[in-house]
Amino acid sequence: MLSFAGKVDFHTKLCAKLTNFRYRDSALANATPLFMPCDHTIIVDGGGAEVLMVWKTWWWGTVLRQHSRHRSTPDLVSAPTLSDILLNNNICVIEPLYKAVIGSNVLLPFMYALASDHEHLLAADFVSKKVILSHYHISKPINGRAGHIS
């Protein structure tokens, strides 16, 4: 995706960790405020470039838990956290479509109906059936990451 963006003259930078991000010393006058009051609305990377858009690969549950934990404790963090970046109104967050498709377990019964003989696809249905329950199976919620092998 990074190389494709470069081909269409879209300025991109790969930032693999949060260690190089920091708050800009003074926010721009026209900056949109965060949904929570914050003195640092502008986040910049290690080179000083303002972060305007991010490609999100983290699960939203992790981000929201971190945000809740961060807001319930005294603000001792001087650098932006993952939740500060992804929940910032000044930063556009791009959610990869493939994550929404493969992350939604509601699609599994449809995929199983189309390719029930595929070696990497578990049997799936909206209701528990004897044929599924008689073998090893995974019980998962419709959406989320929790689940257990039965």
MIVEX-117042 format. One record per residue (C-alpha): residue in three letters; x, y, z. Coordinates in steps of 0.5 Angstrom, whole numbers, plus 500, padded with zeros to 3 digits. Layout:
N
ALAXYZ...
//
This chain:
150
MET500500500LEU506505502SER509504495PHE502505491ALA501511495GLY508514493LYS506512486VAL501517486ASP505522489PHE502521496HIS507523501THR507517506LYS512515512LEU512508515CYS512509523ALA512502526LYS513504533LEU510510537THR517512540ASN518518535PHE511521536ARG511527540TYR506533541ARG507540537ASP509545542SER503550540ALA497548537LEU494551531ALA489556532ASN484553527ALA485546530THR479542531PRO479540539LEU479533541PHE472530544MET476530551PRO480537553CYS487536551ASP493542551HIS496538545THR492537539ILE497537534ILE501530534VAL508530530ASP513525528GLY520524529GLY522529523GLY517534526ALA512533520GLU504533523VAL501527523LEU494528519MET493521517VAL494514519TRP493507517LYS490503523THR492496524TRP490496532TRP483493534TRP479498537GLY478495543THR485495545VAL485503543LEU479504547ARG481500553GLN488504553HIS484511553SER479509559ARG485507563HIS489513561ARG484518562SER482515569THR490515572PRO494522573ASP496524566LEU504522567VAL505521560SER508526556ALA508523549PRO502521545THR499514546LEU496510541SER489512543ASP491519543ILE493518536LEU487514533LEU482518537ASN485525535ASN480529531ASN485532527ILE488525524CYS484521519VAL484514521ILE484509515GLU481502517PRO483497512LEU477494509TYR480487509LYS480487517ALA472489517VAL471483512ILE475478516GLY474480523SER467479522ASN465472524VAL458473521LEU461472514LEU464465516PRO457461515PHE456465508MET464463506TYR463456509ALA456455505LEU461457498ALA467453500SER465448505ASP471443503HIS476448503GLU482445508HIS483452512LEU475453513LEU472451519ALA465449519ALA460455521ASP453456522PHE448461525VAL445456530SER449450533LYS448443529LYS450436531VAL455436525ILE459441527LEU458440535SER460433534HIS467435532TYR472440534HIS470447533ILE471454536SER466458539LYS466465538PRO462471538ILE459475532ASN464480532GLY470481537ARG477477539ALA474472544GLY473465543HIS475458545ILE476451542SER471446544
//
